[in-house]
Amino acid sequence: MVHGWPQRADAAASVWLVCGTEDRFISAAQLMAPQLPSGHFLALPGGHAWTVWSAGARTVFAQQVAALERP
């Protein structure tokens, strides 16, 4: 599923990956990050926890709202 995303931007355009810097899966997430569009990977302070993912979701949603508001 992830393979080929760089060549199919439409397939990855709505995918973001948020991972805590102390998450046990950070290495795997960093391996996947280059397959995503620029800016679609967020490594935030914390571990494998909802607090990290919630903060990431707020960041992503704020970025999307700002992009929609641009002329």
C-alpha positions in Angstrom: 0.0 0.0 0.0 2.7 2.5 0.9 5.1 1.4 -1.9 4.7 3.7 -4.9 3.2 6.6 -3.0 5.9 9.0 -4.2 4.7 8.3 -7.8 1.0 8.5 -6.9 0.6 11.7 -4.9 -3.1 11.3 -5.1 -2.9 8.1 -3.1 -1.0 9.7 -0.2 -2.4 13.2 -0.2 -4.8 12.5 2.6 -2.4 10.4 4.7 -0.5 11.8 7.7 1.6 9.9 10.2 2.1 11.1 13.7 4.5 9.4 16.0 6.0 10.2 19.4 9.7 10.7 19.5 9.8 8.1 22.4 7.4 5.7 20.7 8.7 2.2 20.3 7.6 2.4 16.6 9.5 5.7 15.8 12.1 3.8 13.7 9.4 2.2 11.5 7.6 5.5 11.2 10.8 7.2 10.1 11.2 4.5 7.4 7.7 5.2 6.1 8.0 9.0 6.3 9.8 9.5 2.9 6.9 7.7 1.2 4.5 10.4 2.3 4.1 13.9 0.9 6.4 16.5 2.4 5.1 17.6 5.8 2.8 14.6 6.3 5.0 13.0 9.0 5.1 14.6 12.4 7.4 13.4 15.2 6.1 15.0 18.4 7.5 14.7 22.0 6.1 11.7 23.8 5.5 8.0 23.4 2.9 5.7 21.9 -0.1 7.6 23.4 -3.3 9.3 22.5 -1.9 12.6 23.8 0.7 12.5 21.0 -1.8 11.6 18.3 -4.4 14.1 19.5 -1.8 16.9 19.4 -0.7 15.8 15.9 -4.3 15.7 14.7 -4.8 19.3 16.0 -1.7 20.4 14.1 -2.8 18.7 10.9 -6.3 20.0 11.1 -5.0 23.6 11.7 -2.7 23.3 8.7 -5.5 22.1 6.5 -7.8 24.9 7.6 -5.1 27.4 7.0 -4.5 26.0 3.5 -8.2 26.2 2.7 -8.3 29.9 3.8 -5.5 30.9 1.6 -6.6 32.9 -1.5 
